[in-house]
Amino acid sequence: MTEIIDIIASPALTGFYFDDQKAIKCGAKTDGLNYKGDTATPGFESVRQAGEAISVEFILSDGSQGGGDCAAVQYSGAGGRDPLFLSREFIPVIEEEVKPYLVGQKVDSFKELAELIENIKINGQRLHTALRYGLSQAALSAVAASNQESRTEVVAREYDLDLNPEPIPIFTQTGDDRYLNADKAIIKGAQVLPHGLINNVTDKLGQQGEKLIEYISWLRDRIQEFGGDDYRPALHIDVYGTIGEAFSTIEEMAEYILKAEKAAAPFKLRIEGPMDAGNRSDQIKELSALTAKLEELGSTVELVADEWCNTFEDIKLFADNNAGHMIQIKTPDLGGINNTIEAVLYCKDKGLGAYQGGTCNETDRSARICTDIALATRPDQILAKPGMGLDEGLMIVNNQMQRTLRLLEWKKSNQQTKQIKTEGVGR
């Protein structure tokens, strides 16, 4: 039986940056790509600093290996998340604390390895979410290598899922460059766009929501002008709670969203994070009420849960209470990718849309592995990541998806050919 015989950890760069969200909210000012101001979150040396990750390789007794990347979100240390993830601090944890747990473990079951990683405790504390994220990726890759399967096949087999040959819609995010990057998404035929980064009432939403309506109208016209007659992407706008800031009641929020829906027509509209109630229980209550109100009014807009919906436990609570029509599953915040798998399946079982997201601040490898698990679990959309340049993240996720689907198609065809030849022997 194949076993883990060693683990190698190396420092890595992510596709974006770590930002001190608290310092930014306290008034740190932009200066080019940097921020000026004092830090406010422990661990930060500057308000914006280079994103870091750790690449881990499981060396296996059969001579193969499986790798993954430990990465954390852009706003690390904020909103109850684990602290800033720096490679110089956590590589020693892997080498000195984690390795003894994992060396000698068999790699015949991803589920069992992932569960072991989830339950490792050091000084009574679970591993940082970024460590669990990357180590579980390496576990899946190791099982796939040992069994000579794709990662998608491992997940489908262990979770008893049917493989579907169709690609999954990819969601591209523009960042603040919401006009130029929207053009990029339209040219490349992105199925879901643009995210938009509407995180300020005065500058981006408008005091009465007029600036967002104007942007949605521009986006609609741009798609119709340059996208072609058959191009019908979904419009997914993340408003970071600003609708709730501009409009104080559920009725007013719903009325505004109906105006946005009219501006988006004939395209499907999704609104992510319409309000931020300040805590999980109130967020569930308000988002549930707004969801019900829109349905009562006959709206087709889909609300996407984001704020206060970070862990697998959070996701289950939002889904159980119909808080939104779709839930973002922020992959690094869930720790092990086994939790991402379970979260997607839970949302689908509850009849809710599953958006397998993540962060601009992860790596090419974590993005590819997330794509592979999505091809088994079939969320409604997945995030193009990492980075905020749009082209690169879309390329990484799209190409990994197409490679994996083509490989699965080839395997299926060759298995059928082999079976026909075997059945014909002796006739």
C-alpha positions in Angstrom: 0.0 0.0 0.0 1.3 3.4 -1.0 2.3 5.7 1.9 3.5 9.2 2.5 7.3 9.1 3.2 8.1 12.8 3.3 6.7 16.3 3.0 8.4 19.2 1.3 7.3 22.8 1.9 8.4 25.8 -0.1 7.5 29.5 -0.1 5.3 30.7 -2.9 3.7 33.9 -4.2 -0.1 34.3 -4.7 -1.9 36.0 -7.5 -2.7 39.1 -5.5 -2.0 40.8 -2.2 -2.8 40.8 1.5 -4.7 43.9 2.5 -5.3 45.2 6.0 -9.0 45.7 5.8 -9.3 47.3 9.2 -6.7 49.9 8.3 -8.4 50.7 5.0 -11.7 51.1 6.8 -10.0 53.4 9.3 -8.8 55.7 6.5 -5.7 54.4 4.9 -5.3 56.2 1.5 -4.4 54.7 -1.8 -1.1 55.8 -3.4 -0.8 54.1 -6.8 -1.1 50.4 -6.0 -0.1 51.0 -2.4 -1.8 52.3 0.7 -0.5 55.0 3.0 -1.3 54.7 6.7 -0.7 52.7 9.8 -1.6 49.1 10.0 -4.4 48.0 12.3 -4.5 44.2 12.0 -1.9 42.0 13.9 0.9 40.6 11.7 0.7 43.2 8.9 3.9 45.2 8.3 2.1 47.5 5.7 -1.5 48.1 4.8 -0.9 46.2 1.5 1.8 43.6 1.2 2.7 40.8 -1.1 0.4 37.8 -1.0 2.2 34.6 0.2 1.4 30.9 0.0 3.2 27.7 0.8 3.5 24.9 -1.7 3.5 21.4 -0.2 4.5 18.1 -1.8 3.7 14.7 -0.4 6.4 12.3 -1.5 5.0 8.8 -1.8 6.5 5.4 -1.4 5.7 4.4 -5.0 7.9 7.2 -6.3 5.0 9.5 -7.2 4.0 12.7 -5.4 1.0 14.9 -4.8 1.0 18.6 -4.2 -1.2 21.5 -3.1 -0.9 25.2 -2.2 -1.7 26.6 1.2 -3.3 30.1 0.7 -5.5 32.5 2.5 -7.8 35.3 1.4 -6.9 38.9 0.6 -8.4 40.2 3.8 -6.7 37.8 6.2 -7.2 38.4 9.9 -10.5 40.2 9.3 -14.0 39.2 10.3 -13.0 36.4 12.6 -10.7 34.8 10.1 -7.4 33.1 11.0 -4.4 35.5 11.2 -2.2 36.7 8.4 -0.6 33.7 6.7 3.2 34.2 6.2 5.4 31.4 4.8 8.3 32.1 7.2 6.0 31.5 10.2 4.1 28.4 8.9 6.8 26.4 7.0 8.3 25.4 10.3 4.8 24.3 11.5 4.6 22.0 8.5 8.1 20.6 8.9 8.2 20.2 12.7 4.5 19.7 13.7 2.5 18.4 10.8 4.9 16.1 9.2 5.0 13.6 12.1 1.2 13.2 11.8 1.2 12.5 8.1 4.4 10.6 7.3 3.5 6.9 7.2 -0.1 7.5 6.4 -1.7 5.5 3.6 -3.0 7.3 0.6 -5.8 5.0 -0.4 -8.6 7.4 0.7 -8.9 11.1 0.2 -11.7 11.4 2.6 -9.8 9.7 5.4 -6.6 11.8 4.8 -8.6 15.0 4.6 -10.4 14.2 7.9 -7.1 13.5 9.6 -5.7 16.9 8.4 -8.9 18.7 9.6 -8.5 17.2 13.1 -4.8 17.8 13.7 -4.3 20.0 16.7 -1.2 21.7 17.9 -1.3 23.1 21.4 -5.0 22.4 21.4 -5.6 24.5 18.3 -6.6 23.3 14.8 -4.3 24.1 12.0 -4.6 27.5 10.2 -7.3 27.3 7.5 -4.7 28.0 4.8 -2.7 24.9 6.0 -5.8 22.7 5.9 -6.6 24.1 2.5 -3.2 23.3 0.9 -2.6 20.0 2.8 -6.0 18.6 1.7 -5.2 19.6 -1.9 -2.0 17.6 -1.6 -3.9 14.7 -0.1 -6.3 14.6 -3.1 -3.4 14.9 -5.6 -1.5 12.1 -3.8 -4.5 9.7 -3.9 -5.0 10.5 -7.6 -1.3 9.9 -8.4 -1.3 6.6 -6.4 -4.4 5.3 -8.2 -3.5 6.8 -11.6 -6.7 8.7 -11.6 -7.6 12.4 -12.1 -8.5 14.3 -9.1 -12.0 14.7 -10.5 -12.3 10.9 -10.7 -11.2 10.4 -7.1 -13.9 12.9 -5.8 -16.6 11.3 -8.0 -15.7 7.8 -6.8 -15.4 8.6 -3.1 -18.6 10.7 -3.0 -20.5 8.5 -5.3 -21.1 11.2 -8.0 -21.8 10.8 -11.7 -19.4 12.5 -14.0 -20.9 15.1 -16.4 -19.0 15.9 -19.6 -20.3 19.5 -19.7 -18.2 22.5 -18.6 -19.2 24.7 -15.6 -19.9 28.4 -16.0 -16.9 30.5 -15.0 -17.4 33.8 -13.1 -14.9 36.5 -13.9 -14.2 39.5 -11.6 -13.2 42.9 -12.9 -12.0 44.5 -9.7 -12.1 48.3 -9.8 -11.3 48.4 -13.5 -14.9 47.4 -14.1 -15.2 48.9 -17.6 -12.0 47.7 -19.3 -12.1 44.3 -17.7 -15.7 43.8 -18.5 -14.7 44.3 -22.2 -12.1 41.5 -21.7 -14.8 39.2 -20.2 -17.1 39.9 -23.1 -14.5 39.4 -25.8 -13.6 36.0 -24.2 -17.2 35.0 -23.8 -17.2 34.7 -20.0 -20.4 33.0 -18.8 -20.8 35.1 -15.7 -19.5 38.7 -15.1 -18.4 41.2 -13.9 -18.4 41.2 -10.0 -17.8 44.9 -10.2 -16.5 45.6 -6.7 -19.3 48.0 -5.7 -18.0 48.6 -2.1 -18.8 52.3 -1.6 -22.1 54.1 -1.7 -21.0 57.5 -2.7 -18.5 56.6 -5.4 -19.9 53.3 -6.8 -23.5 52.6 -5.9 -24.8 56.2 -5.7 -26.8 57.7 -2.9 -30.0 56.5 -4.6 -28.3 53.6 -6.3 -28.1 55.5 -9.6 -24.4 54.9 -10.3 -24.9 51.1 -10.2 -28.0 51.3 -12.4 -26.0 53.3 -14.9 -23.2 50.7 -14.9 -25.6 47.8 -15.3 -27.2 49.6 -18.3 -23.8 50.2 -19.8 -22.9 46.6 -19.3 -26.1 45.4 -20.9 -25.5 47.6 -23.9 -21.9 46.6 -24.2 -22.7 42.9 -24.2 -25.4 43.4 -26.9 -23.0 45.5 -29.0 -19.9 43.3 -28.9 -21.1 39.9 -27.6 -23.0 38.5 -30.5 -26.6 37.4 -30.7 -26.1 34.0 -28.9 -24.1 35.4 -26.0 -26.3 35.5 -22.9 -24.1 35.7 -19.8 -25.4 36.1 -16.3 -24.7 39.5 -14.6 -23.3 39.0 -11.1 -22.7 42.1 -9.1 -21.1 42.1 -5.6 -22.3 45.2 -3.7 -20.6 44.5 -0.4 -23.7 45.5 1.6 -24.1 48.9 0.1 -27.7 48.5 -0.9 -28.5 48.0 2.7 -26.6 51.2 3.5 -28.4 53.3 0.9 -31.9 51.8 1.6 -33.0 51.2 5.2 -35.9 48.8 4.8 -36.4 45.4 3.1 -39.2 47.0 1.0 -36.9 49.8 -0.2 -34.1 47.4 -1.0 -36.5 45.1 -3.0 -37.9 48.1 -4.9 -34.3 49.2 -5.9 -33.3 45.6 -6.9 -36.4 45.5 -9.2 -35.0 48.7 -11.0 -31.6 47.0 -11.4 -33.4 43.9 -12.8 -35.1 46.0 -15.4 -31.8 47.7 -16.3 -30.1 44.3 -16.8 -32.9 42.8 -19.0 -32.7 40.6 -21.0 -29.8 39.2 -18.9 -30.1 37.3 -15.7 -29.0 39.4 -12.7 -27.4 38.2 -9.5 -26.8 40.5 -6.5 -24.2 39.4 -4.0 -24.2 40.7 -0.4 -27.0 43.2 -0.7 -26.7 44.1 3.0 -24.4 43.6 5.9 -26.4 43.3 9.1 -23.3 43.2 11.3 -23.6 39.6 12.6 -24.5 36.2 11.4 -28.0 35.8 12.9 -29.2 39.2 11.8 -27.7 38.7 8.3 -29.6 35.4 7.9 -32.8 37.1 9.1 -32.5 40.1 6.8 -31.3 38.1 3.7 -34.1 35.6 4.2 -36.7 38.4 4.4 -35.3 40.1 1.2 -35.2 36.8 -0.6 -38.9 36.1 0.3 -39.9 39.7 -0.7 -38.3 39.5 -4.1 -40.0 36.1 -4.7 -43.4 37.6 -3.6 -42.9 40.4 -6.2 -42.1 37.9 -8.9 -38.5 39.0 -9.4 -36.0 36.7 -11.1 -33.0 38.3 -9.4 -30.9 35.8 -7.5 -29.5 37.0 -4.2 -26.1 35.6 -3.3 -25.0 35.1 0.3 -21.5 36.3 1.2 -21.2 38.4 4.3 -21.1 36.4 7.5 -21.3 33.1 5.5 -17.7 31.9 5.7 -17.5 28.4 7.2 -19.3 25.1 6.4 -21.4 25.6 9.5 -22.4 29.1 8.3 -23.3 27.8 4.8 -25.6 25.2 6.3 -27.4 27.8 8.4 -27.9 30.2 5.5 -29.1 27.3 3.3 -31.5 25.9 5.9 -33.0 29.4 6.4 -33.4 30.2 2.6 -31.1 33.2 3.1 -30.4 33.9 -0.6 -30.9 32.0 -3.8 -27.2 31.1 -4.1 -24.4 30.8 -1.6 -20.7 31.7 -2.2 -18.4 28.9 -0.9 -15.2 30.7 -0.2 -12.8 27.8 -0.6 -9.8 29.0 1.6 -12.1 30.0 4.5 -13.5 26.5 4.7 -10.1 24.9 5.4 -9.9 21.5 3.9 -11.3 21.1 0.3 -13.3 18.3 1.6 -15.5 21.0 3.3 -15.9 22.7 -0.1 -17.0 19.5 -1.6 -19.5 18.9 1.2 -20.7 22.5 1.0 -21.5 22.4 -2.7 -23.4 19.1 -2.3 -25.3 20.5 0.7 -26.5 23.6 -1.2 -27.5 21.4 -4.2 -29.4 19.1 -1.9 -31.3 22.1 -0.4 -32.2 23.3 -3.9 -30.0 26.4 -3.6 -27.4 27.7 -6.1 -23.8 26.8 -5.3 -21.1 29.3 -6.2 -17.7 27.8 -5.6 -15.6 30.9 -5.1 -12.4 31.6 -3.4 -10.0 34.6 -3.5 -7.9 36.5 -5.9 -5.1 35.9 -3.4 -4.5 32.2 -4.1 -2.3 30.4 -6.6 -2.5 28.8 -10.1 -2.3 25.3 -8.5 -5.1 25.8 -5.9 -7.3 27.2 -8.7 -6.7 24.1 -10.9 -7.4 21.7 -8.0 -10.6 23.7 -7.2 -11.6 23.3 -10.8 -11.0 19.6 -10.7 -13.2 19.1 -7.6 -15.9 21.3 -9.1 -16.1 19.0 -12.2 -17.2 16.2 -9.8 -19.5 18.2 -7.6 -21.1 20.5 -10.3 -21.6 23.9 -8.6 -23.6 26.4 -10.6 -20.6 28.5 -11.2 -16.9 28.7 -10.3 -14.6 31.7 -9.8 -11.9 32.6 -12.3 -8.8 32.9 -10.0 -6.3 33.9 -8.9 -5.5 37.6 -9.5 -7.6 40.6 -10.6 -6.4 41.0 -14.2 -9.2 38.8 -15.4 -7.3 37.2 -18.4 -5.0 35.1 -16.3 -7.5 33.6 -13.9 -10.0 32.9 -16.7 -7.2 31.2 -18.6 -6.1 29.0 -15.7 -9.6 27.8 -14.8 -10.9 27.4 -18.3 -7.9 25.5 -19.6 -7.8 23.2 -16.6 -11.5 22.4 -17.0 -11.1 21.7 -20.7 -8.0 19.5 -20.2 -9.7 17.5 -17.5 -13.0 17.1 -19.4 -11.1 16.0 -22.6 -9.1 13.5 -20.5 -12.2 12.0 -18.9 -13.8 11.7 -22.4 -10.7 9.9 -23.7 -10.6 7.5 -20.7 -14.3 6.7 -21.2 -13.9 6.1 -24.9 -10.8 3.9 -24.4 -12.4 1.9 -21.6 -15.4 1.2 -23.9 -13.0 0.1 -26.7 -11.1 -2.1 -24.4 -14.3 -3.7 -23.1 -15.5 -4.3 -26.6 -12.2 -6.0 -27.5 -12.3 -8.1 -24.3 -15.9 -9.2 -24.9 -15.1 -10.2 -28.4 -12.3 -12.6 -27.4 -13.2 -16.3 -28.0 -16.2 -15.6 -30.1 
